Amino acid sequence: MNPAAHSQLYQALCLIIPLVLAIVCHEMAHGLVARALGDGTAQEAGRLSFNPLRHVDPIGTVILPGMLALSGAPVFGWAKPVPVNKWRLHNPQRDMMWVAAAGPASNFVLAGLAAVMLGLMARGMAGGQMAPVGGFVVTNLVNFLQINLFVGLFNLLPIPPFDGSHIVEGLLPMRLARGYAKIRRFGMLVPLLIVVVVPMVFGVSVVEHFVGPPYGWLYGQYAGLAQLVAGLPAAMPA
């Protein structure tokens, strides 16, 4: 294998592995909380599984992000959503908010675990030379932290059908919630227009303005956690 191909494979693995783990855990969290609140639809559909093939959407997870990346457009995609029947929940309006929040919450917890592991590795390698395998693990952990932060924040955008829209819907009065929920019938068309088309046509990036600032602040907090665990003043690798 030539060096360029080896580098591309290395970079691909360092992105694919943490991305798949983040997506699988995000969807699993939705299903587990739904089951705890009375809806076993995800379990009955066989979606409470760590098998990534059950959660990856060929178009939304592979084809579309790849095409956007090649064209230089903002990268955008989605996983196959875990099925949830809100009417089987104990309190549909309230519990659907918890089910929706579980996905992003799992990403923030995973980002914290990545920060702790980075800190432990930094402490263990203090004064020593990092082996190639160690470098691969560190790169995956840094990407895992960043991807989980982005996935968690991105899904909190109040744009149907993202998780944030379910939280907003649960907070609205019933009449307004029904009208707001009607936007969900358009599926991923609305997010595609807002996140991809609007920046390309008008130069206004929703991600940059609404996800970027909280992402930067949170990343600083998690970096601080990694440094605290490591007992070192050095900044976490970016």
N, C-alpha and C positions, 0 to 999 in steps of 0.2 A: 504493500500500500504506500503510495507516495505521500510526502509530508502534508501537502495541501488537503488530500482526501482524509488523512488521519486527523488533521485539525478540524475539518468540517464535521467529521463523525464525533469527535470529542465535544465540540460545541453543541451539536444536536443532542447528544445524550445528556449533557448538563442542563439542557432546557426541557427536553421531553420527559425525563424522569421526574423532576419536581413538578412540572405542569400536570402530568397525569395523576400524581399523588394528591395534589391540591384539589383537582376536579373530583376525584373519587371520594375523598373525605368530605368535601363540600356536599355532594349529593347524598352520601350516606348519612350525614348529619340531619338533612331534611327528613329522610325516611325514618330514622330512629326516633326523632322527636315526634313526628306524626304518629308513629306506633305507640309511643308513650302516652299520647293524648287521645288515643282511641281509634285512630285510622291505620289499619294494617294493610292498606292497598299496596304500598311499596314492597312489603314482605311477600304478599300474595303474588305479585308480579315478578318475584325473584330479583328485585333490585337492591335488596340489602346485602350487597356483595362487594368485596374488594377487587373483583375481577374488572379491570378497566374497560374491557370490551362491552360490558353492560351499561356503561355510562358515556362512552365516547360517541358523539354524533359525527358520522363521516363527513358531512358537509360543514357543520358549524365548528367542529374541533380540528379538522384536518384541511379540507379543500379550501374553504373561504379564507381562513387565516393565512394559509400558504400563498394564495393568489394576491391578497392584500399586501403581504410582505414583499413579494416579488415586484409589485407595481409601485411600491413606495408609499402606499396609502396607510392610514392608521390601522393597526392590526386589531381585528375584532372577531369574536367567535363565541361559541356557546357549547355546553355539554347537553346530553340527552337528559331532560328534566325527570326527576323522580316523580312518579304519579302520586298525587295527593287528592283525596276526596274530602274537601273541607266539611261536607255535611255529615261525615262520620266522626268528626272531632267532637269532643265534649261541649265546647263552646266555639262554634265555627268562626265567628268574627274575631274573637280574642285569640284562640289557639292558632289560627292561621298566621297570625303575626309572629308567634313563637316559632312555628315551623319555618317561616321565611327567614327569621333572624338566625336560626341555627346554622345555616350554611355559612354566612359571613363570620359568625362567631367562631366556627370551627377553624376557619382560615386564620383568624387572629391568634387563636390558641396554638395552631401549628407554627405560625411565625415566631411565637414566643419560645416554643421548643427548639426551633432552629437556632434562635439567638443563644439559648443556653448551651446547646451542643457546640456552637462555634466558640463560645467562651471556654468551654471545657477543653476543646481541641487546642485553643491558643495557650491555655494554661499548661497542657501536657507537652506542647511542643516548644515551650519557652526555652530559648537558648539552643535549640536543636534545629537540624535541617529537615524540612518537610519532604517526605517520600512522595513519588508520583501518585500513589494511591491516595495519600493524604490530601494532595492538591486537588484531586478529582472530587473527593468527599467535601472539601471546603467549598469548592466552586458550586457543587450541587446544593449545599446548605445555604449559601448566600442567595442563589437563585430561588431556592425554595422559600426563603424568607420574603424576598421581594415579590415573587409571584403570588404568594398567599396574601400579602398586604394588598396588592393590586386587585386580585380577584375579590377579596372581601369588600373593599371600598367600592369597586366598580359595580358589584351586585347590589349595593345599597342605594344606587341612584334610583330616584322615584319614577322610573320609566317602565311602564308595563312591557314585558312580563317579568322584569327583574324583581329580586327579592324585596328591594326597597318599596316597590309599588304595593306589595301585599301589606307591608307595615303601614304605609300611608292609608291604604284602603280600610284597614282595621281601626284607624284613628278617626276617620271621617264619619259624620252622621250617615245613617243608612241610605238616605236619598242620594246624597252626594257620592257615597261609596259605590252605589249601583251604576251611576253615570261614569265614574272614573274607571270602573272595571270593564266597561264596554270597549275601552281602548285595547284591552288584551286580545280582542278578537282578531286584530291585525297581526298577531304573532310577533316575529322578529323584524317586521317591516319598519315599525316606528323607531326602535333602537338603531337600525341600520341607517335610517335617514338622519337621525340626530347625531349619532357618533361618527359616521363615516361620510355621508353626503354633505352635511352642513359644513364641516371643516374644509372639505375639498372645494366647495362652491363659494362659501362666504369667508373662509379663513378663520372661523371661530370654533375653537376646540372645546367641547364639553368636558372631555377627559382632562385636558390641561388646566382648565379653570376650576373644575369641581372635584376632581380626583387628585390632581397633582399636589395642591397645598397640604391636605390632610395626609397624603402619602409621605411627603417629605418630613412632616412633623413626626408621624408614627415611626418612620424608619429611624429617625434620630433617637427615639425612645428605646426601640429594640436594640439599636447599636450600643446604647448606653448599658442596657441589660447584659449584652455580650461582654462588654468591657468590665462590668462589675463582676461577672462570673470568672472572667479570665484573671482579674486582679492586675490588669495591665492598662496603661494610659493610651496605648496605641489605638488608632481608629480601626474599626472593622473594615475588611476589604469590601470594595464596591464592585 
